[in-house]
Amino acid sequence: MKALCQTHFIRPLSRLLLLSFVSLVPTGCTPVGPDYSPPESFVSHTWHSELEGGLTSDQPDPQSITAWWTTLNDPKLSELIDRAVASNLDLKQARSRIRQSRAERRIARADLFPLLDIRGSDTWTRSSEDMGTGKTTQLFSAAFDSSWELDIFGGVRRSVEAADADLQAVQENLRDVLVSLVAEVALNYVELRTYQARLAAAQANLQAQTETNQLTDWMSQAGLSDELAVQQARYNLESTRSEIPLLRAGLEETMNRIAVLLGEQPGAIHEELTKQEPIPVTPAKVVVGVPADVLRRRPDVRQAERELAAQTARIGVATADLYPRFSLSGSIGIDALSFDTWLRNFSSLGDWTLSGGPSVTWRAFDAGTIRQNIEVQSALQEQALFQYETAVLGALEEVENALVSYAEEQVRRESLREATKAAERAVELAVYNYQAGRTDFSNVLDAQRSLLSFQDQLAQSDGTVTSNLIRLYKALGGGWSSLAFDEKLENTENEKKT
């Protein structure tokens, strides 16, 4: 047995080691293909937009960005976001994609290790008496087969490198889904409260216009007014009444949307959201940092960078096909004509058959397929770089627009507040003068219409200011924390395994 191993195993192994050494000399074990280095993004140190309306470029507190919704001081909003993070279906799909990517990385790493197969067979052969002995013979066989392709030129290592970057990109995608989710819940919640404020304003105006309609009826019956004023008051009243069903429909749709974001059926959370609550108020000061902070924080930019890294590694995978492949294979087994004999040989380690040796494979001709594949992967890397640069520019554009929208809407809201106050006073004066006979009803009609319009616009502007702050936090990449989020993800993975 010892001599057999020396003859059939050590000599082939020495030959393989010699071949491997010769191959390693020109390459130094360095994987072929380009090594990845992150692209440099030359961005401005300051924002183009003027920071007004409480905005500042100071270094932000991580907590204020990570859980930005807490700055709105609305416990119900915080509760809804927690429930969405736990149950949203898009987030669950993103978590599932991470588990898939982790398994794919393990598959890529498995190619670094030898393969071992166990095979066994029980075959029988029978020949006819005319052509042979007419007897049946059996052959029992069992063997261990092993093969190992040495990753001399780093094709497998590059594929593992690509799989690692792919996994990191999928993790960034999950974070991007989380950022979008919490922003979507908050935006719909603000829209819900905005609809409630608009509905309350419409109902208050409806009540006031109902009283005005009764007033014109009484004055017409007393001969102090004409039928025109009565009809004008009537169509003004019904016009306001017609707006209420639209607001109620929008309110219902928003509550249904929030329920779906929470992974629940439409209508499941109506009872807890029906009570009117004020629109969340934005903080007096909002710290946004500088452009470089955004690029480091935005998950979509980080994802694009990881996809570029993965594609760079795939160029090395394709380049490795230009070089020979070195493999070591071996087999050890035992054959016998009866099971008893096979069992005795197996227990006594007798009559074993051992074979093995190195092999090399090198593509001699492929009509340029390998080099064209390298060209394909290089073009895909170039596209991934452009995609990364697009993500950077898109992120900066989104923040700049959000900065302007947030600041300018606050200016608009102040003007609407003043206009609403003036409209309220105008209604009081118009009704008083109409009762005193100093003016006709058209002034009352115009004043009431203006008041309803300004109150509705002011309610929408209140909601828009808060919504624009939410969009700003989303553009800044807020809504996830690397440490807390990764811990929560790991806990979820452990629960799945359990």
VENTAQUI-V798221 format. One record per helix or strand of 2 or more residues. SS is the DSSP state (hx for helix, st for strand). FROM is the first residue (numbers start at 1). TO is the last residue. Records with the same first field share a line. If there is no record, write none. Layout:
# VENTAQUI-V798221
SS = FROM-TO ; FROM-TO
This chain:
# VENTAQUI-V798221
hx = 2-27 ; 62-66 ; 68-72 ; 75-87 ; 89-110 ; 155-221 ; 227-261 ; 270-273 ; 291-297 ; 299-322 ; 339-348 ; 369-435 ; 441-475 ; 482-497
st = 55-56 ; 115-126 ; 136-150 ; 286-287 ; 325-336 ; 352-361
